[in-house]
């Protein structure tokens, strides 16, 4: 489980570093980890594991993904991401005064 957690955490980070602008890496990484947390919760609900297990469970993975996703969202700068997305929408028509 620990290897799975490591791979699923590192894979979105590596992809984001190579595919996105530097200012968009942390917001994209955060969204990817939140999505992974959702999938881990769904899998944990479908796979019933006894509550007294001492191993790492899917619930632990979901919590780890959420924690790291929150940290990435806090360290990201939303102003640069919003500026980048607004520039991609094309030129705005001039307002009439």
Phi and psi restraints in degrees (range 20) as a CNS / XPLOR table:
assign (resid 1 and name C) (resid 2 and name N)
       (resid 2 and name CA) (resid 2 and name C) 1.0 -66.5 20.0 2
assign (resid 2 and name N) (resid 2 and name CA)
       (resid 2 and name C) (resid 3 and name N) 1.0 -37.4 20.0 2
assign (resid 2 and name C) (resid 3 and name N)
       (resid 3 and name CA) (resid 3 and name C) 1.0 -65.8 20.0 2
assign (resid 3 and name N) (resid 3 and name CA)
       (resid 3 and name C) (resid 4 and name N) 1.0 -41.9 20.0 2
assign (resid 3 and name C) (resid 4 and name N)
       (resid 4 and name CA) (resid 4 and name C) 1.0 -60.9 20.0 2
assign (resid 4 and name N) (resid 4 and name CA)
       (resid 4 and name C) (resid 5 and name N) 1.0 -43.7 20.0 2
assign (resid 4 and name C) (resid 5 and name N)
       (resid 5 and name CA) (resid 5 and name C) 1.0 -60.9 20.0 2
assign (resid 5 and name N) (resid 5 and name CA)
       (resid 5 and name C) (resid 6 and name N) 1.0 -43.6 20.0 2
assign (resid 5 and name C) (resid 6 and name N)
       (resid 6 and name CA) (resid 6 and name C) 1.0 -63.9 20.0 2
assign (resid 6 and name N) (resid 6 and name CA)
       (resid 6 and name C) (resid 7 and name N) 1.0 -43.2 20.0 2
assign (resid 6 and name C) (resid 7 and name N)
       (resid 7 and name CA) (resid 7 and name C) 1.0 -67.2 20.0 2
assign (resid 7 and name N) (resid 7 and name CA)
       (resid 7 and name C) (resid 8 and name N) 1.0 -44.5 20.0 2
assign (resid 7 and name C) (resid 8 and name N)
       (resid 8 and name CA) (resid 8 and name C) 1.0 -70.9 20.0 2
assign (resid 8 and name N) (resid 8 and name CA)
       (resid 8 and name C) (resid 9 and name N) 1.0 -19.0 20.0 2
assign (resid 8 and name C) (resid 9 and name N)
       (resid 9 and name CA) (resid 9 and name C) 1.0 -86.4 20.0 2
assign (resid 9 and name N) (resid 9 and name CA)
       (resid 9 and name C) (resid 10 and name N) 1.0 -40.0 20.0 2
assign (resid 9 and name C) (resid 10 and name N)
       (resid 10 and name CA) (resid 10 and name C) 1.0 -77.4 20.0 2
assign (resid 10 and name N) (resid 10 and name CA)
       (resid 10 and name C) (resid 11 and name N) 1.0 -33.9 20.0 2
assign (resid 10 and name C) (resid 11 and name N)
       (resid 11 and name CA) (resid 11 and name C) 1.0 -59.2 20.0 2
assign (resid 11 and name N) (resid 11 and name CA)
       (resid 11 and name C) (resid 12 and name N) 1.0 -49.7 20.0 2
assign (resid 11 and name C) (resid 12 and name N)
       (resid 12 and name CA) (resid 12 and name C) 1.0 -63.2 20.0 2
assign (resid 12 and name N) (resid 12 and name CA)
       (resid 12 and name C) (resid 13 and name N) 1.0 -33.7 20.0 2
assign (resid 12 and name C) (resid 13 and name N)
       (resid 13 and name CA) (resid 13 and name C) 1.0 -65.8 20.0 2
assign (resid 13 and name N) (resid 13 and name CA)
       (resid 13 and name C) (resid 14 and name N) 1.0 -44.2 20.0 2
assign (resid 13 and name C) (resid 14 and name N)
       (resid 14 and name CA) (resid 14 and name C) 1.0 -66.0 20.0 2
assign (resid 14 and name N) (resid 14 and name CA)
       (resid 14 and name C) (resid 15 and name N) 1.0 -43.2 20.0 2
assign (resid 14 and name C) (resid 15 and name N)
       (resid 15 and name CA) (resid 15 and name C) 1.0 -63.6 20.0 2
assign (resid 15 and name N) (resid 15 and name CA)
       (resid 15 and name C) (resid 16 and name N) 1.0 -42.1 20.0 2
assign (resid 15 and name C) (resid 16 and name N)
       (resid 16 and name CA) (resid 16 and name C) 1.0 -65.6 20.0 2
assign (resid 16 and name N) (resid 16 and name CA)
       (resid 16 and name C) (resid 17 and name N) 1.0 -38.4 20.0 2
assign (resid 16 and name C) (resid 17 and name N)
       (resid 17 and name CA) (resid 17 and name C) 1.0 -63.6 20.0 2
assign (resid 17 and name N) (resid 17 and name CA)
       (resid 17 and name C) (resid 18 and name N) 1.0 -35.2 20.0 2
assign (resid 17 and name C) (resid 18 and name N)
       (resid 18 and name CA) (resid 18 and name C) 1.0 -88.7 20.0 2
assign (resid 18 and name N) (resid 18 and name CA)
       (resid 18 and name C) (resid 19 and name N) 1.0 -23.7 20.0 2
assign (resid 18 and name C) (resid 19 and name N)
       (resid 19 and name CA) (resid 19 and name C) 1.0 -104.3 20.0 2
assign (resid 19 and name N) (resid 19 and name CA)
       (resid 19 and name C) (resid 20 and name N) 1.0 -20.1 20.0 2
assign (resid 19 and name C) (resid 20 and name N)
       (resid 20 and name CA) (resid 20 and name C) 1.0 -117.0 20.0 2
assign (resid 20 and name N) (resid 20 and name CA)
       (resid 20 and name C) (resid 21 and name N) 1.0 164.3 20.0 2
assign (resid 20 and name C) (resid 21 and name N)
       (resid 21 and name CA) (resid 21 and name C) 1.0 -65.8 20.0 2
assign (resid 21 and name N) (resid 21 and name CA)
       (resid 21 and name C) (resid 22 and name N) 1.0 150.9 20.0 2
assign (resid 21 and name C) (resid 22 and name N)
       (resid 22 and name CA) (resid 22 and name C) 1.0 -56.7 20.0 2
assign (resid 22 and name N) (resid 22 and name CA)
       (resid 22 and name C) (resid 23 and name N) 1.0 -36.2 20.0 2
assign (resid 22 and name C) (resid 23 and name N)
       (resid 23 and name CA) (resid 23 and name C) 1.0 -74.8 20.0 2
assign (resid 23 and name N) (resid 23 and name CA)
       (resid 23 and name C) (resid 24 and name N) 1.0 -13.7 20.0 2
assign (resid 23 and name C) (resid 24 and name N)
       (resid 24 and name CA) (resid 24 and name C) 1.0 -99.2 20.0 2
assign (resid 24 and name N) (resid 24 and name CA)
       (resid 24 and name C) (resid 25 and name N) 1.0 -2.3 20.0 2
assign (resid 24 and name C) (resid 25 and name N)
       (resid 25 and name CA) (resid 25 and name C) 1.0 -64.9 20.0 2
assign (resid 25 and name N) (resid 25 and name CA)
       (resid 25 and name C) (resid 26 and name N) 1.0 -49.5 20.0 2
assign (resid 25 and name C) (resid 26 and name N)
       (resid 26 and name CA) (resid 26 and name C) 1.0 -66.3 20.0 2
assign (resid 26 and name N) (resid 26 and name CA)
       (resid 26 and name C) (resid 27 and name N) 1.0 -44.4 20.0 2
assign (resid 26 and name C) (resid 27 and name N)
       (resid 27 and name CA) (resid 27 and name C) 1.0 -62.0 20.0 2
assign (resid 27 and name N) (resid 27 and name CA)
       (resid 27 and name C) (resid 28 and name N) 1.0 -38.8 20.0 2
assign (resid 27 and name C) (resid 28 and name N)
       (resid 28 and name CA) (resid 28 and name C) 1.0 -68.8 20.0 2
assign (resid 28 and name N) (resid 28 and name CA)
       (resid 28 and name C) (resid 29 and name N) 1.0 -39.3 20.0 2
assign (resid 28 and name C) (resid 29 and name N)
       (resid 29 and name CA) (resid 29 and name C) 1.0 -63.0 20.0 2
assign (resid 29 and name N) (resid 29 and name CA)
       (resid 29 and name C) (resid 30 and name N) 1.0 -40.2 20.0 2
assign (resid 29 and name C) (resid 30 and name N)
       (resid 30 and name CA) (resid 30 and name C) 1.0 -62.5 20.0 2
assign (resid 30 and name N) (resid 30 and name CA)
       (resid 30 and name C) (resid 31 and name N) 1.0 -46.4 20.0 2
assign (resid 30 and name C) (resid 31 and name N)
       (resid 31 and name CA) (resid 31 and name C) 1.0 -63.8 20.0 2
assign (resid 31 and name N) (resid 31 and name CA)
       (resid 31 and name C) (resid 32 and name N) 1.0 -39.4 20.0 2
assign (resid 31 and name C) (resid 32 and name N)
       (resid 32 and name CA) (resid 32 and name C) 1.0 -64.4 20.0 2
assign (resid 32 and name N) (resid 32 and name CA)
       (resid 32 and name C) (resid 33 and name N) 1.0 -40.2 20.0 2
assign (resid 32 and name C) (resid 33 and name N)
       (resid 33 and name CA) (resid 33 and name C) 1.0 -70.0 20.0 2
assign (resid 33 and name N) (resid 33 and name CA)
       (resid 33 and name C) (resid 34 and name N) 1.0 -35.7 20.0 2
assign (resid 33 and name C) (resid 34 and name N)
       (resid 34 and name CA) (resid 34 and name C) 1.0 -64.8 20.0 2
assign (resid 34 and name N) (resid 34 and name CA)
       (resid 34 and name C) (resid 35 and name N) 1.0 -38.2 20.0 2
assign (resid 34 and name C) (resid 35 and name N)
       (resid 35 and name CA) (resid 35 and name C) 1.0 -65.2 20.0 2
assign (resid 35 and name N) (resid 35 and name CA)
       (resid 35 and name C) (resid 36 and name N) 1.0 -40.9 20.0 2
assign (resid 35 and name C) (resid 36 and name N)
       (resid 36 and name CA) (resid 36 and name C) 1.0 -64.6 20.0 2
assign (resid 36 and name N) (resid 36 and name CA)
       (resid 36 and name C) (resid 37 and name N) 1.0 -35.7 20.0 2
assign (resid 36 and name C) (resid 37 and name N)
       (resid 37 and name CA) (resid 37 and name C) 1.0 -64.4 20.0 2
assign (resid 37 and name N) (resid 37 and name CA)
       (resid 37 and name C) (resid 38 and name N) 1.0 -39.4 20.0 2
assign (resid 37 and name C) (resid 38 and name N)
       (resid 38 and name CA) (resid 38 and name C) 1.0 -62.9 20.0 2
assign (resid 38 and name N) (resid 38 and name CA)
       (resid 38 and name C) (resid 39 and name N) 1.0 -44.7 20.0 2
assign (resid 38 and name C) (resid 39 and name N)
       (resid 39 and name CA) (resid 39 and name C) 1.0 -64.8 20.0 2
assign (resid 39 and name N) (resid 39 and name CA)
       (resid 39 and name C) (resid 40 and name N) 1.0 -36.8 20.0 2
assign (resid 39 and name C) (resid 40 and name N)
       (resid 40 and name CA) (resid 40 and name C) 1.0 -66.6 20.0 2
assign (resid 40 and name N) (resid 40 and name CA)
       (resid 40 and name C) (resid 41 and name N) 1.0 -37.8 20.0 2
assign (resid 40 and name C) (resid 41 and name N)
       (resid 41 and name CA) (resid 41 and name C) 1.0 -66.9 20.0 2
assign (resid 41 and name N) (resid 41 and name CA)
       (resid 41 and name C) (resid 42 and name N) 1.0 -42.9 20.0 2
assign (resid 41 and name C) (resid 42 and name N)
       (resid 42 and name CA) (resid 42 and name C) 1.0 -61.7 20.0 2
assign (resid 42 and name N) (resid 42 and name CA)
       (resid 42 and name C) (resid 43 and name N) 1.0 -44.2 20.0 2
assign (resid 42 and name C) (resid 43 and name N)
       (resid 43 and name CA) (resid 43 and name C) 1.0 -65.5 20.0 2
assign (resid 43 and name N) (resid 43 and name CA)
       (resid 43 and name C) (resid 44 and name N) 1.0 -37.9 20.0 2
assign (resid 43 and name C) (resid 44 and name N)
       (resid 44 and name CA) (resid 44 and name C) 1.0 -66.3 20.0 2
assign (resid 44 and name N) (resid 44 and name CA)
       (resid 44 and name C) (resid 45 and name N) 1.0 -35.2 20.0 2
assign (resid 44 and name C) (resid 45 and name N)
       (resid 45 and name CA) (resid 45 and name C) 1.0 -69.9 20.0 2
assign (resid 45 and name N) (resid 45 and name CA)
       (resid 45 and name C) (resid 46 and name N) 1.0 -34.0 20.0 2
assign (resid 45 and name C) (resid 46 and name N)
       (resid 46 and name CA) (resid 46 and name C) 1.0 -78.6 20.0 2
assign (resid 46 and name N) (resid 46 and name CA)
       (resid 46 and name C) (resid 47 and name N) 1.0 -32.7 20.0 2
assign (resid 46 and name C) (resid 47 and name N)
       (resid 47 and name CA) (resid 47 and name C) 1.0 -101.4 20.0 2
assign (resid 47 and name N) (resid 47 and name CA)
       (resid 47 and name C) (resid 48 and name N) 1.0 112.6 20.0 2
assign (resid 47 and name C) (resid 48 and name N)
       (resid 48 and name CA) (resid 48 and name C) 1.0 -88.6 20.0 2
assign (resid 48 and name N) (resid 48 and name CA)
       (resid 48 and name C) (resid 49 and name N) 1.0 119.9 20.0 2
assign (resid 48 and name C) (resid 49 and name N)
       (resid 49 and name CA) (resid 49 and name C) 1.0 -116.8 20.0 2
assign (resid 49 and name N) (resid 49 and name CA)
       (resid 49 and name C) (resid 50 and name N) 1.0 139.8 20.0 2
assign (resid 49 and name C) (resid 50 and name N)
       (resid 50 and name CA) (resid 50 and name C) 1.0 -57.2 20.0 2
assign (resid 50 and name N) (resid 50 and name CA)
       (resid 50 and name C) (resid 51 and name N) 1.0 147.2 20.0 2
assign (resid 50 and name C) (resid 51 and name N)
       (resid 51 and name CA) (resid 51 and name C) 1.0 -70.9 20.0 2
assign (resid 51 and name N) (resid 51 and name CA)
       (resid 51 and name C) (resid 52 and name N) 1.0 -19.8 20.0 2
assign (resid 51 and name C) (resid 52 and name N)
       (resid 52 and name CA) (resid 52 and name C) 1.0 -94.3 20.0 2
assign (resid 52 and name N) (resid 52 and name CA)
       (resid 52 and name C) (resid 53 and name N) 1.0 16.7 20.0 2
assign (resid 52 and name C) (resid 53 and name N)
       (resid 53 and name CA) (resid 53 and name C) 1.0 -71.3 20.0 2
assign (resid 53 and name N) (resid 53 and name CA)
       (resid 53 and name C) (resid 54 and name N) 1.0 143.5 20.0 2
assign (resid 53 and name C) (resid 54 and name N)
       (resid 54 and name CA) (resid 54 and name C) 1.0 -99.3 20.0 2
assign (resid 54 and name N) (resid 54 and name CA)
       (resid 54 and name C) (resid 55 and name N) 1.0 -4.0 20.0 2
assign (resid 54 and name C) (resid 55 and name N)
       (resid 55 and name CA) (resid 55 and name C) 1.0 -85.2 20.0 2
assign (resid 55 and name N) (resid 55 and name CA)
       (resid 55 and name C) (resid 56 and name N) 1.0 170.4 20.0 2
assign (resid 55 and name C) (resid 56 and name N)
       (resid 56 and name CA) (resid 56 and name C) 1.0 -73.7 20.0 2
assign (resid 56 and name N) (resid 56 and name CA)
       (resid 56 and name C) (resid 57 and name N) 1.0 130.8 20.0 2
assign (resid 56 and name C) (resid 57 and name N)
       (resid 57 and name CA) (resid 57 and name C) 1.0 -109.4 20.0 2
assign (resid 57 and name N) (resid 57 and name CA)
       (resid 57 and name C) (resid 58 and name N) 1.0 175.4 20.0 2
assign (resid 57 and name C) (resid 58 and name N)
       (resid 58 and name CA) (resid 58 and name C) 1.0 -65.1 20.0 2
assign (resid 58 and name N) (resid 58 and name CA)
       (resid 58 and name C) (resid 59 and name N) 1.0 -28.4 20.0 2
assign (resid 58 and name C) (resid 59 and name N)
       (resid 59 and name CA) (resid 59 and name C) 1.0 -65.5 20.0 2
assign (resid 59 and name N) (resid 59 and name CA)
       (resid 59 and name C) (resid 60 and name N) 1.0 -36.9 20.0 2
assign (resid 59 and name C) (resid 60 and name N)
       (resid 60 and name CA) (resid 60 and name C) 1.0 -65.2 20.0 2
assign (resid 60 and name N) (resid 60 and name CA)
       (resid 60 and name C) (resid 61 and name N) 1.0 -40.6 20.0 2
assign (resid 60 and name C) (resid 61 and name N)
       (resid 61 and name CA) (resid 61 and name C) 1.0 -63.0 20.0 2
assign (resid 61 and name N) (resid 61 and name CA)
       (resid 61 and name C) (resid 62 and name N) 1.0 -42.8 20.0 2
assign (resid 61 and name C) (resid 62 and name N)
       (resid 62 and name CA) (resid 62 and name C) 1.0 -61.6 20.0 2
assign (resid 62 and name N) (resid 62 and name CA)
       (resid 62 and name C) (resid 63 and name N) 1.0 -41.5 20.0 2
assign (resid 62 and name C) (resid 63 and name N)
       (resid 63 and name CA) (resid 63 and name C) 1.0 -65.1 20.0 2
assign (resid 63 and name N) (resid 63 and name CA)
       (resid 63 and name C) (resid 64 and name N) 1.0 -39.9 20.0 2
assign (resid 63 and name C) (resid 64 and name N)
       (resid 64 and name CA) (resid 64 and name C) 1.0 -65.2 20.0 2
assign (resid 64 and name N) (resid 64 and name CA)
       (resid 64 and name C) (resid 65 and name N) 1.0 -43.2 20.0 2
assign (resid 64 and name C) (resid 65 and name N)
       (resid 65 and name CA) (resid 65 and name C) 1.0 -61.5 20.0 2
assign (resid 65 and name N) (resid 65 and name CA)
       (resid 65 and name C) (resid 66 and name N) 1.0 -42.3 20.0 2
assign (resid 65 and name C) (resid 66 and name N)
       (resid 66 and name CA) (resid 66 and name C) 1.0 -65.3 20.0 2
assign (resid 66 and name N) (resid 66 and name CA)
       (resid 66 and name C) (resid 67 and name N) 1.0 -43.5 20.0 2
assign (resid 66 and name C) (resid 67 and name N)
       (resid 67 and name CA) (resid 67 and name C) 1.0 -61.9 20.0 2
assign (resid 67 and name N) (resid 67 and name CA)
       (resid 67 and name C) (resid 68 and name N) 1.0 -47.0 20.0 2
assign (resid 67 and name C) (resid 68 and name N)
       (resid 68 and name CA) (resid 68 and name C) 1.0 -68.8 20.0 2
assign (resid 68 and name N) (resid 68 and name CA)
       (resid 68 and name C) (resid 69 and name N) 1.0 -36.2 20.0 2
assign (resid 68 and name C) (resid 69 and name N)
       (resid 69 and name CA) (resid 69 and name C) 1.0 -63.7 20.0 2
assign (resid 69 and name N) (resid 69 and name CA)
       (resid 69 and name C) (resid 70 and name N) 1.0 -39.9 20.0 2
assign (resid 69 and name C) (resid 70 and name N)
       (resid 70 and name CA) (resid 70 and name C) 1.0 -65.4 20.0 2
assign (resid 70 and name N) (resid 70 and name CA)
       (resid 70 and name C) (resid 71 and name N) 1.0 -40.4 20.0 2
assign (resid 70 and name C) (resid 71 and name N)
       (resid 71 and name CA) (resid 71 and name C) 1.0 -64.2 20.0 2
assign (resid 71 and name N) (resid 71 and name CA)
       (resid 71 and name C) (resid 72 and name N) 1.0 -42.6 20.0 2
assign (resid 71 and name C) (resid 72 and name N)
       (resid 72 and name CA) (resid 72 and name C) 1.0 -64.7 20.0 2
assign (resid 72 and name N) (resid 72 and name CA)
       (resid 72 and name C) (resid 73 and name N) 1.0 -37.6 20.0 2
assign (resid 72 and name C) (resid 73 and name N)
       (resid 73 and name CA) (resid 73 and name C) 1.0 -67.1 20.0 2
assign (resid 73 and name N) (resid 73 and name CA)
       (resid 73 and name C) (resid 74 and name N) 1.0 -36.3 20.0 2
assign (resid 73 and name C) (resid 74 and name N)
       (resid 74 and name CA) (resid 74 and name C) 1.0 -69.9 20.0 2
assign (resid 74 and name N) (resid 74 and name CA)
       (resid 74 and name C) (resid 75 and name N) 1.0 -36.1 20.0 2
assign (resid 74 and name C) (resid 75 and name N)
       (resid 75 and name CA) (resid 75 and name C) 1.0 -82.7 20.0 2
assign (resid 75 and name N) (resid 75 and name CA)
       (resid 75 and name C) (resid 76 and name N) 1.0 -16.5 20.0 2
assign (resid 75 and name C) (resid 76 and name N)
       (resid 76 and name CA) (resid 76 and name C) 1.0 -74.2 20.0 2
assign (resid 76 and name N) (resid 76 and name CA)
       (resid 76 and name C) (resid 77 and name N) 1.0 156.1 20.0 2
assign (resid 76 and name C) (resid 77 and name N)
       (resid 77 and name CA) (resid 77 and name C) 1.0 -108.0 20.0 2
assign (resid 77 and name N) (resid 77 and name CA)
       (resid 77 and name C) (resid 78 and name N) 1.0 105.4 20.0 2
assign (resid 77 and name C) (resid 78 and name N)
       (resid 78 and name CA) (resid 78 and name C) 1.0 -68.4 20.0 2
assign (resid 78 and name N) (resid 78 and name CA)
       (resid 78 and name C) (resid 79 and name N) 1.0 -23.8 20.0 2
assign (resid 78 and name C) (resid 79 and name N)
       (resid 79 and name CA) (resid 79 and name C) 1.0 -63.7 20.0 2
assign (resid 79 and name N) (resid 79 and name CA)
       (resid 79 and name C) (resid 80 and name N) 1.0 -42.1 20.0 2
assign (resid 79 and name C) (resid 80 and name N)
       (resid 80 and name CA) (resid 80 and name C) 1.0 -69.5 20.0 2
assign (resid 80 and name N) (resid 80 and name CA)
       (resid 80 and name C) (resid 81 and name N) 1.0 -37.5 20.0 2
assign (resid 80 and name C) (resid 81 and name N)
       (resid 81 and name CA) (resid 81 and name C) 1.0 -65.1 20.0 2
assign (resid 81 and name N) (resid 81 and name CA)
       (resid 81 and name C) (resid 82 and name N) 1.0 -42.4 20.0 2
assign (resid 81 and name C) (resid 82 and name N)
       (resid 82 and name CA) (resid 82 and name C) 1.0 -65.6 20.0 2
assign (resid 82 and name N) (resid 82 and name CA)
       (resid 82 and name C) (resid 83 and name N) 1.0 -39.5 20.0 2
assign (resid 82 and name C) (resid 83 and name N)
       (resid 83 and name CA) (resid 83 and name C) 1.0 -63.4 20.0 2
assign (resid 83 and name N) (resid 83 and name CA)
       (resid 83 and name C) (resid 84 and name N) 1.0 -43.7 20.0 2
assign (resid 83 and name C) (resid 84 and name N)
       (resid 84 and name CA) (resid 84 and name C) 1.0 -62.8 20.0 2
assign (resid 84 and name N) (resid 84 and name CA)
       (resid 84 and name C) (resid 85 and name N) 1.0 -43.6 20.0 2
assign (resid 84 and name C) (resid 85 and name N)
       (resid 85 and name CA) (resid 85 and name C) 1.0 -69.7 20.0 2
assign (resid 85 and name N) (resid 85 and name CA)
       (resid 85 and name C) (resid 86 and name N) 1.0 -33.7 20.0 2
assign (resid 85 and name C) (resid 86 and name N)
       (resid 86 and name CA) (resid 86 and name C) 1.0 -72.0 20.0 2
assign (resid 86 and name N) (resid 86 and name CA)
       (resid 86 and name C) (resid 87 and name N) 1.0 -31.1 20.0 2
assign (resid 86 and name C) (resid 87 and name N)
       (resid 87 and name CA) (resid 87 and name C) 1.0 -70.2 20.0 2
assign (resid 87 and name N) (resid 87 and name CA)
       (resid 87 and name C) (resid 88 and name N) 1.0 -29.4 20.0 2
assign (resid 87 and name C) (resid 88 and name N)
       (resid 88 and name CA) (resid 88 and name C) 1.0 -74.7 20.0 2
assign (resid 88 and name N) (resid 88 and name CA)
       (resid 88 and name C) (resid 89 and name N) 1.0 -16.9 20.0 2
assign (resid 88 and name C) (resid 89 and name N)
       (resid 89 and name CA) (resid 89 and name C) 1.0 -77.4 20.0 2
assign (resid 89 and name N) (resid 89 and name CA)
       (resid 89 and name C) (resid 90 and name N) 1.0 -7.4 20.0 2
assign (resid 89 and name C) (resid 90 and name N)
       (resid 90 and name CA) (resid 90 and name C) 1.0 97.5 20.0 2
assign (resid 90 and name N) (resid 90 and name CA)
       (resid 90 and name C) (resid 91 and name N) 1.0 173.7 20.0 2
assign (resid 90 and name C) (resid 91 and name N)
       (resid 91 and name CA) (resid 91 and name C) 1.0 -69.7 20.0 2
assign (resid 91 and name N) (resid 91 and name CA)
       (resid 91 and name C) (resid 92 and name N) 1.0 143.1 20.0 2
assign (resid 91 and name C) (resid 92 and name N)
       (resid 92 and name CA) (resid 92 and name C) 1.0 -90.8 20.0 2
assign (resid 92 and name N) (resid 92 and name CA)
       (resid 92 and name C) (resid 93 and name N) 1.0 145.2 20.0 2
assign (resid 92 and name C) (resid 93 and name N)
       (resid 93 and name CA) (resid 93 and name C) 1.0 -68.0 20.0 2
assign (resid 93 and name N) (resid 93 and name CA)
       (resid 93 and name C) (resid 94 and name N) 1.0 148.6 20.0 2
assign (resid 93 and name C) (resid 94 and name N)
       (resid 94 and name CA) (resid 94 and name C) 1.0 -67.7 20.0 2
assign (resid 94 and name N) (resid 94 and name CA)
       (resid 94 and name C) (resid 95 and name N) 1.0 138.5 20.0 2
assign (resid 94 and name C) (resid 95 and name N)
       (resid 95 and name CA) (resid 95 and name C) 1.0 -80.4 20.0 2
assign (resid 95 and name N) (resid 95 and name CA)
       (resid 95 and name C) (resid 96 and name N) 1.0 144.3 20.0 2
assign (resid 95 and name C) (resid 96 and name N)
       (resid 96 and name CA) (resid 96 and name C) 1.0 -91.2 20.0 2
assign (resid 96 and name N) (resid 96 and name CA)
       (resid 96 and name C) (resid 97 and name N) 1.0 132.0 20.0 2
